[in-house]
Amino acid sequence: MLNDDIVDEIRVIRENHAAQFNFNLRAIFEDLKKLEAKRLADGRIFITPSTTFNPSHSKPQHSRFSSSRRRTTP
């Protein structure tokens, strides 16, 4: 697996935040909801994700294992 500095940094932040609440999921959730309420009160806008999926608007995803990207041997 490749190392990504940004992902590693986010994982450290998430781990530190969880440790503040002794890894109690309910306490972590309550803290995040308080932070969300504070940010809403400050005028920030939260975008609600769509609940519907329209496959005609999505492009096929290609992975490094997809047949369209395989090399052929001579």
C-alpha positions in Angstrom: 0.0 0.0 0.0 1.3 3.5 -0.8 1.8 5.9 2.0 0.1 9.2 1.6 1.2 12.1 3.9 -2.2 13.7 3.9 -4.0 10.5 4.8 -1.5 9.8 7.5 -2.0 13.2 9.0 -5.7 12.8 9.0 -5.4 9.5 10.7 -3.2 11.0 13.5 -5.8 13.8 14.0 -8.6 11.3 14.1 -6.7 9.1 16.6 -5.9 12.1 18.8 -9.5 13.3 18.8 -10.8 9.8 19.7 -8.2 9.5 22.5 -9.6 12.7 24.1 -12.9 10.8 24.6 -11.3 7.5 25.6 -12.4 6.1 22.2 -16.1 6.3 23.3 -18.0 6.6 20.1 -21.1 8.2 21.7 -18.9 10.9 23.2 -17.0 11.5 19.9 -20.3 11.8 18.1 -21.7 14.2 20.6 -18.6 16.4 20.3 -18.8 16.4 16.5 -22.5 17.4 16.7 -21.6 20.3 19.1 -19.0 21.4 16.7 -21.4 21.2 13.8 -24.0 23.3 15.7 -21.4 25.9 16.6 -20.3 26.2 12.9 -23.9 26.4 11.8 -24.5 29.2 14.3 -21.4 31.0 12.9 -23.0 30.9 9.5 -21.3 28.0 7.8 -23.3 26.0 5.3 -23.4 22.2 5.3 -24.3 20.5 2.1 -26.6 17.5 2.4 -25.5 14.6 0.2 -28.0 13.3 -2.4 -30.1 10.3 -1.4 -30.6 9.2 -5.0 -28.1 7.7 -7.4 -28.4 8.1 -11.1 -26.1 5.7 -12.9 -26.4 7.5 -16.2 -24.5 10.4 -14.6 -21.6 8.4 -13.4 -18.5 7.4 -15.4 -17.1 3.9 -15.1 -14.3 3.7 -12.7 -11.1 2.1 -13.9 -8.7 0.4 -11.5 -5.2 -0.7 -12.2 -6.6 -4.2 -12.6 -9.2 -3.4 -15.2 -9.0 -5.1 -18.5 -8.8 -1.9 -20.5 -5.5 -1.0 -18.9 -3.7 -4.4 -19.0 -0.6 -4.6 -21.0 -0.5 -7.2 -23.7 2.7 -9.1 -24.3 4.1 -9.3 -27.8 
